[in-house]
Amino acid sequence: MAIRTSSRSQSKRMRRLFFAALFQQVRIVWPIFSGILVVMVGSGIVAGQIESWRIGETLYFTFVTGLTIGYGDVTPKHAIPRILALLIGLCGIVLTGLVAAVTVQALGAADRDRAEQNDGS
């Protein structure tokens, strides 16, 4: 029973360290993250205006394309929105990489903090 309690408290402490490190990392990359989102949404709105899509369709297209899912149910017909779709897709790839990098950094920082606390105990 003592092992379970110790494991739970250690797991809780590791989770707390991870989220603290994640918040720290997000604060650092927030200008880049928000800039990429602005480029994606701005490009999507321009594409939606050219294609005469409603705002819901425009945002749906932008995020499905940005996440590189691309269902194909909403597709641009004109050349400029197609080029903007490429930009949205590339920004989505960068955004995904950024999220992965931030998460890995937070995991590493949490592990280092845990190791330092265990060494200090």
C-alpha positions as a Markdown table, in Angstrom:
| # | Residue | x | y | z |
|---|---|---|---|---|
| 1 | Met | 0.0 | 0.0 | 0.0 |
| 2 | Ala | 2.9 | 2.4 | 0.8 |
| 3 | Ile | 4.4 | 1.7 | -2.6 |
| 4 | Arg | 1.1 | 2.7 | -4.3 |
| 5 | Thr | 0.8 | 5.9 | -2.3 |
| 6 | Ser | 4.5 | 6.8 | -3.0 |
| 7 | Ser | 4.0 | 6.1 | -6.7 |
| 8 | Arg | 0.9 | 8.3 | -6.9 |
| 9 | Ser | 2.5 | 11.2 | -5.1 |
| 10 | Gln | 5.5 | 10.9 | -7.3 |
| 11 | Ser | 3.3 | 10.8 | -10.4 |
| 12 | Lys | 1.4 | 13.8 | -9.1 |
| 13 | Arg | 4.6 | 15.7 | -8.5 |
| 14 | Met | 6.0 | 14.8 | -12.0 |
| 15 | Arg | 2.7 | 16.0 | -13.6 |
| 16 | Arg | 2.9 | 19.3 | -11.6 |
| 17 | Leu | 6.5 | 19.7 | -12.7 |
| 18 | Phe | 5.6 | 19.0 | -16.4 |
| 19 | Phe | 2.8 | 21.5 | -16.5 |
| 20 | Ala | 4.9 | 24.2 | -14.8 |
| 21 | Ala | 7.7 | 23.6 | -17.4 |
| 22 | Leu | 5.1 | 23.5 | -20.2 |
| 23 | Phe | 3.7 | 26.8 | -19.2 |
| 24 | Gln | 7.2 | 28.3 | -19.0 |
| 25 | Gln | 8.0 | 27.0 | -22.5 |
| 26 | Val | 4.7 | 28.3 | -24.0 |
| 27 | Arg | 5.4 | 31.7 | -22.6 |
| 28 | Ile | 8.7 | 31.7 | -24.4 |
| 29 | Val | 7.4 | 30.7 | -27.8 |
| 30 | Trp | 4.0 | 32.5 | -27.6 |
| 31 | Pro | 5.0 | 35.3 | -30.0 |
| 32 | Ile | 6.0 | 32.7 | -32.6 |
| 33 | Phe | 2.9 | 30.5 | -31.9 |
| 34 | Ser | 0.5 | 33.4 | -32.2 |
| 35 | Gly | 2.2 | 34.8 | -35.3 |
| 36 | Ile | 1.8 | 31.5 | -37.1 |
| 37 | Leu | -1.9 | 31.4 | -36.1 |
| 38 | Val | -2.4 | 34.9 | -37.3 |
| 39 | Val | -0.8 | 34.0 | -40.7 |
| 40 | Met | -3.0 | 30.9 | -41.0 |
| 41 | Val | -6.3 | 32.5 | -40.1 |
| 42 | Gly | -5.5 | 35.6 | -42.2 |
| 43 | Ser | -4.7 | 33.5 | -45.2 |
| 44 | Gly | -7.8 | 31.4 | -44.6 |
| 45 | Ile | -10.0 | 34.5 | -44.4 |
| 46 | Val | -8.5 | 35.9 | -47.7 |
| 47 | Ala | -9.0 | 32.5 | -49.4 |
| 48 | Gly | -12.6 | 32.3 | -48.0 |
| 49 | Gln | -13.4 | 35.8 | -49.3 |
| 50 | Ile | -12.1 | 34.9 | -52.8 |
| 51 | Glu | -14.0 | 31.6 | -52.8 |
| 52 | Ser | -17.2 | 33.2 | -51.3 |
| 53 | Trp | -17.3 | 30.8 | -48.3 |
| 54 | Arg | -19.1 | 31.5 | -45.1 |
| 55 | Ile | -16.9 | 32.2 | -42.0 |
| 56 | Gly | -17.6 | 28.7 | -40.6 |
| 57 | Glu | -16.4 | 27.0 | -43.9 |
| 58 | Thr | -13.4 | 29.4 | -44.0 |
| 59 | Leu | -12.2 | 28.5 | -40.5 |
| 60 | Tyr | -13.0 | 24.8 | -41.0 |
| 61 | Phe | -10.9 | 24.8 | -44.2 |
| 62 | Thr | -8.1 | 26.7 | -42.5 |
| 63 | Phe | -7.7 | 24.4 | -39.6 |
| 64 | Val | -8.3 | 21.1 | -41.5 |
| 65 | Thr | -5.6 | 22.3 | -44.0 |
| 66 | Gly | -3.3 | 23.6 | -41.3 |
| 67 | Leu | -3.5 | 20.3 | -39.4 |
| 68 | Thr | -2.6 | 18.7 | -42.8 |
| 69 | Ile | -5.8 | 16.5 | -42.6 |
| 70 | Gly | -7.2 | 17.9 | -45.8 |
| 71 | Tyr | -10.6 | 16.0 | -46.1 |
| 72 | Gly | -11.2 | 17.6 | -49.5 |
| 73 | Asp | -14.9 | 18.5 | -48.8 |
| 74 | Val | -14.0 | 22.2 | -49.0 |
| 75 | Thr | -11.5 | 23.0 | -51.7 |
| 76 | Pro | -10.4 | 26.2 | -53.3 |
| 77 | Lys | -11.2 | 26.6 | -57.0 |
| 78 | His | -9.1 | 29.7 | -57.8 |
| 79 | Ala | -5.3 | 30.0 | -58.0 |
| 80 | Ile | -4.6 | 32.5 | -55.2 |
| 81 | Pro | -6.6 | 30.5 | -52.6 |
| 82 | Arg | -4.7 | 27.4 | -53.7 |
| 83 | Ile | -1.4 | 29.1 | -53.1 |
| 84 | Leu | -2.7 | 30.4 | -49.7 |
| 85 | Ala | -3.7 | 26.7 | -48.9 |
| 86 | Leu | 0.0 | 25.8 | -49.4 |
| 87 | Leu | 1.0 | 28.6 | -47.0 |
| 88 | Ile | -1.6 | 27.4 | -44.5 |
| 89 | Gly | -0.3 | 23.8 | -44.7 |
| 90 | Leu | 3.3 | 24.8 | -44.3 |
| 91 | Cys | 2.4 | 27.0 | -41.3 |
| 92 | Gly | 0.5 | 24.0 | -39.9 |
| 93 | Ile | 3.6 | 21.8 | -40.2 |
| 94 | Val | 5.7 | 24.4 | -38.4 |
| 95 | Leu | 3.0 | 24.8 | -35.7 |
| 96 | Thr | 2.9 | 21.0 | -35.1 |
| 97 | Gly | 6.7 | 20.9 | -34.9 |
| 98 | Leu | 6.6 | 23.8 | -32.4 |
| 99 | Val | 4.1 | 22.1 | -30.2 |
| 100 | Ala | 6.1 | 18.9 | -30.3 |
| 101 | Ala | 9.3 | 20.7 | -29.4 |
| 102 | Val | 7.7 | 22.6 | -26.6 |
| 103 | Thr | 6.3 | 19.4 | -25.1 |
| 104 | Val | 9.6 | 17.6 | -25.4 |
| 105 | Gln | 11.4 | 20.5 | -23.7 |
| 106 | Ala | 8.8 | 20.5 | -20.9 |
| 107 | Leu | 9.2 | 16.8 | -20.4 |
| 108 | Gly | 13.0 | 17.2 | -20.2 |
| 109 | Ala | 12.8 | 20.1 | -17.8 |
| 110 | Ala | 10.4 | 18.2 | -15.6 |
| 111 | Asp | 12.6 | 15.2 | -15.5 |
| 112 | Arg | 15.7 | 17.3 | -14.7 |
| 113 | Asp | 13.7 | 19.0 | -11.9 |
| 114 | Arg | 12.6 | 15.7 | -10.5 |
| 115 | Ala | 16.2 | 14.3 | -10.7 |
| 116 | Glu | 17.5 | 17.4 | -8.9 |
| 117 | Gln | 14.9 | 17.1 | -6.1 |
| 118 | Asn | 15.6 | 13.4 | -5.7 |
| 119 | Asp | 19.4 | 14.1 | -5.5 |
| 120 | Gly | 18.7 | 16.9 | -2.9 |
| 121 | Ser | 16.6 | 14.6 | -0.7 |
